[in-house]
Amino acid sequence: MRGTTGRSPRWYRPPYGILTAGRWATARSAGLRPVLWTAWARDWTAGATAASVRATAAAELRGGGTLLLHDTDLVSAPGCWHATLAALPGIVGDCREAGLRAGPLAEHGTD
């Protein structure tokens, strides 16, 4: 990853949110901090639209939370990431209207 982004990964999100003892130990030995989410937008489904992703996210967002979104359809419905991308401006706007600030994980109290 460092060769692609110029930075080494810092966090590990376990698939499906299942953090077993083995996954925890492996992540820690690799210098990664496991992290889960407090809200999701169900953006991986075949029927996901920008509106459905935004509505689902808005219903679950809380201050200090972490929203799970996907940037690929590698293990989900083909093309579903397009709905995520289209929903982002609205999600950020909803956060601002609620007095919340969207930002990187490093700013969410995980360091």
C-alpha positions in Angstrom: 0.0 0.0 0.0 2.8 2.4 0.8 4.1 2.1 -2.8 0.7 3.2 -4.1 -0.3 6.0 -1.7 3.1 7.0 -0.2 1.7 6.1 3.3 1.5 2.9 5.2 -2.0 1.8 6.3 -2.8 2.6 10.0 -6.2 0.9 10.4 -7.8 -2.4 9.7 -11.5 -2.9 9.2 -12.4 -6.5 9.5 -14.6 -7.9 6.8 -18.3 -7.8 7.8 -17.2 -6.3 11.1 -16.2 -9.7 12.4 -13.1 -9.2 14.6 -11.8 -12.6 15.7 -8.9 -13.1 18.1 -6.8 -14.2 15.1 -7.7 -11.2 13.0 -7.0 -8.9 16.0 -3.6 -10.5 16.7 -2.6 -10.3 13.0 -3.7 -6.7 12.6 -1.8 -5.7 15.8 1.4 -7.6 14.7 1.2 -5.7 11.4 1.0 -2.4 13.3 -2.6 -1.8 12.3 -5.3 -0.6 14.7 -8.7 -2.4 14.2 -11.6 -0.1 13.7 -15.3 -0.7 13.3 -18.2 1.6 12.4 -21.2 3.1 14.1 -23.3 3.6 11.0 -23.6 2.2 7.5 -25.4 3.2 4.4 -26.1 -0.2 2.9 -24.3 1.0 -0.2 -23.1 -2.5 -1.3 -26.6 -3.7 -2.4 -27.8 -4.1 -5.9 -30.7 -1.7 -5.4 -28.5 1.1 -3.8 -29.1 4.5 -5.2 -27.7 7.9 -4.1 -31.0 8.6 -2.4 -31.1 5.3 -0.5 -27.5 5.5 0.6 -28.0 9.1 1.8 -31.2 8.3 3.6 -29.8 5.2 5.3 -26.7 7.1 6.4 -28.7 10.1 7.7 -30.8 7.8 9.9 -27.8 6.4 11.6 -25.3 9.3 11.9 -24.4 10.5 15.3 -21.6 12.8 16.6 -18.3 11.0 16.9 -19.5 8.2 14.7 -17.8 6.4 11.9 -19.8 5.8 8.7 -19.0 2.7 6.7 -19.0 3.4 2.9 -17.5 1.3 0.1 -15.4 2.5 -2.8 -15.4 -0.6 -4.8 -17.7 -3.4 -5.9 -15.1 -6.1 -5.6 -17.3 -8.2 -3.2 -20.7 -6.4 -3.7 -23.2 -5.5 -6.4 -21.5 -4.4 -9.6 -21.4 -0.6 -9.9 -22.8 0.0 -6.4 -20.0 2.3 -5.6 -21.5 4.8 -8.1 -24.4 5.3 -5.6 -22.0 5.9 -2.8 -20.0 8.5 -4.8 -23.2 10.3 -5.8 -24.5 10.3 -2.2 -21.4 11.8 -0.7 -22.1 15.5 -1.2 -25.6 15.1 0.3 -24.2 13.1 3.3 -21.6 15.8 4.0 -24.4 18.4 3.7 -26.6 16.5 6.1 -23.7 16.3 8.6 -23.1 20.1 8.4 -26.8 20.8 8.8 -26.8 18.6 12.0 -23.8 20.5 13.3 -21.4 17.6 12.6 -18.2 17.7 10.7 -17.1 15.0 8.2 -13.4 14.2 8.3 -10.8 11.5 8.1 -10.7 8.7 10.6 -7.5 10.1 12.2 -9.6 13.0 13.4 -12.4 10.9 15.0 -10.6 10.2 18.2 -9.0 6.9 17.1 -5.4 8.0 17.4 
